[in-house]
Amino acid sequence: MPVGTYSSGMRARFSFSLMLALEFDIYLIDEGMPQTSDVTFNKRAGEVLRQRLANATVIVVSHQASTLEKFCNSAAVLKNGQLYLFETLEEAKQLYDYEARR
């Protein structure tokens, strides 16, 4: 059936499956990626993704510290068009939290 006829959950599973069908050197993960309500699929896809990330670079775009803590051990903050690189998440959170409070 045409993808346009799929439910949003089925489209999310299909898109994520396509991403996992190929191995990449670099994965770009956006916190806005669609989530599915299929717990079994999410668990299996998460296991495959973790295996892939063991041998790849991952770039995660997120405003949520909990999301970054799942995948990252270093971070960068983009502020006024300048990218600040940090060796730890804690350092990046300090700059981000400071800017969020201003």
C-alpha positions in Angstrom: 0.0 0.0 0.0 1.2 3.6 -0.6 3.0 5.1 2.4 0.5 8.0 2.4 -2.2 5.6 3.5 -0.3 4.5 6.7 -1.2 5.7 10.1 1.3 8.1 11.8 2.5 5.3 14.0 3.0 2.9 11.1 4.9 5.7 9.2 7.2 6.3 12.2 7.9 2.5 12.5 8.6 2.3 8.7 10.9 5.4 8.7 12.9 4.1 11.7 13.1 0.6 10.2 14.5 2.1 7.0 17.2 4.0 9.0 18.2 0.8 10.8 18.3 -1.2 7.5 21.6 0.4 6.6 24.6 0.9 8.8 26.0 4.4 8.8 29.2 5.9 10.2 27.3 8.8 11.6 23.7 8.9 13.0 21.8 12.2 13.4 19.0 11.9 16.0 16.6 14.7 16.6 14.5 14.8 19.8 11.5 15.5 17.6 11.8 12.1 15.9 8.4 10.4 15.9 7.8 8.0 18.7 5.6 4.9 18.2 3.1 3.5 20.7 4.3 0.0 19.8 6.4 -0.9 22.9 7.8 -4.1 21.4 8.9 -2.3 18.3 10.5 0.5 20.3 12.4 -2.0 22.5 13.7 -4.0 19.5 14.6 -0.8 17.5 16.3 0.7 20.6 18.4 -2.5 21.0 19.5 -2.4 17.3 20.2 1.3 17.5 22.4 0.8 20.6 24.4 -1.9 18.8 24.9 0.4 15.8 26.0 3.3 18.0 28.7 1.2 19.6 30.6 1.5 16.3 29.4 4.8 15.0 29.3 8.5 15.8 25.9 9.9 17.0 24.9 13.5 16.9 21.8 14.2 19.0 19.9 17.5 18.8 18.0 18.1 22.0 17.0 20.5 24.7 16.5 17.7 27.2 19.4 16.7 29.3 17.9 13.2 29.9 17.9 12.6 26.1 21.5 13.6 25.8 22.6 11.5 28.8 21.3 8.4 27.1 23.5 8.8 24.0 26.3 11.4 24.7 29.4 11.9 26.7 30.4 15.3 25.3 28.3 18.2 24.0 28.1 21.5 22.1 25.9 24.5 22.6 25.0 26.7 19.7 24.6 30.3 20.9 24.2 33.4 18.7 25.7 31.5 15.7 28.8 30.3 17.6 29.3 26.7 18.5 30.8 26.0 22.0 32.3 22.5 22.4 32.5 20.8 25.8 34.2 17.6 26.9 31.4 16.8 29.4 27.7 17.2 29.4 27.8 18.9 32.8 29.9 21.8 31.3 27.4 22.2 28.4 24.4 22.1 30.8 25.9 25.0 32.9 26.1 27.3 29.8 22.7 26.1 28.5 21.0 26.5 31.9 22.6 30.0 32.4 21.3 31.1 29.0 17.8 29.6 29.6 17.5 31.6 32.9 18.4 35.0 31.3 
